[in-house]
């Protein structure tokens, strides 16, 4: 139990705390909560939410902040969701990158085939349930809620991994299957965010800044030192760059890449992703959340461990800034998101996992039963963090967004359903 509690403390407790504070605050004094979330930190012409959109959100309260006419306003919400959350997505991107690129990567080869196929079902199932039920609400309501179709596709890696260990035990092959599925789900989620949820009018030419920053930092601070060190086992140039410059060139490149994303119309929280593959990395990975990775000396893992505690604080702020929803906001979008997650996820993963494992004969890991796919689907129905993020970009601030966020928050109770499903299907826990 110590290891499980340590995991909760490291990856989940601050986020839950922030979300609970936000819920209590919003249901005690909703006005002061919104004044806090949309507090203007900087009126400027470069970074932040559109000024007029911010004025519409605050209404008469916007007049409380005297300011010159500008194009943007950097609010507390924008700082957390669009800037600081970029570091969270960078860590997620790092895990996906290693899983794909390394020879021992978890998303390479036959071992990943069935989880990848199940991931497809874990996305199509929720989309089908969400949109199908939305159609039953009538054309007007469908048009109002349809853009939230991606909210129930998300799987919260941290919470799902925790619950998976509780249901199956740390040594059960289903836990690794779940982890592969969650990583693949994250990768697909990043693509969905980039393609379907731009933050403004698209201006793709700005992506040249992101691409240029990534190429430049890779060539100058990764490729060139290694090339100069050919045939020299002491690696003096690479060592000098690592010891003297460390991650700073990549941080500068990341800032440029982030700005390119922000100006291009793509969601800026994804702005660090082009820089992640440019960092020197080890030839092997021990897997997401693996404590053994702290002993790897490559710059990519070093940067991840430097970010670990700051990102925990960011997740606390994310919960605080996004989970403040009045319980009175519960309405149709809440149930659509929940149905997509709690019904669509388990059925989609079971169906596609069965087709992959048996019809296509891709197989299941040794020691894992077909019915375990359903339990994995219940665990994967915990959308929480990523679902909350998608809800914040799928809808404009207002009743529909609040209702959708409530659905994402309530998906946490899929943990209870997962434990019950494990009991009913007689999962044999395997500690390890």
Secondary structure, DSSP 8 states (H G I E B T S, - for coil): -HHHHHHHHHHTHHHHHHHHHHHHHHHH-HHHHHHHHT-EEEEESSSSEEHHHHHHHHGGGGGGS-----SEEEEHHHIIIIIIHHHHHHHHHHHHHHHHHSTT-TTSSGGGHHHHHHHHHHHHHHHHHHHHHHHHT-HHHHHHHGGGTTGGG---HHHHHHHHHHHH-TT-HHHHHHHHHHHHHHHHHHHHHHHH--SSS--GGGHHHHHHHHHHHHIIIIIHHHHHTTT-TT-HHHHHIIIIITTHHHHHHHHHHHHHHHHHTS-GGGTTHHHHTTS---S----TT-GGGGG--SHHHHHHHHHHHHHHHHHHHHHHHH----GGG-SHHHHHHHHIIIIIIHHHHHHHHHIIIIIS-----TT--TTHHHHHHHHHT--HHHHHHHHHHHS-TTHHHHHHHHHHHHGGGHHHHHHHHHHHTT------
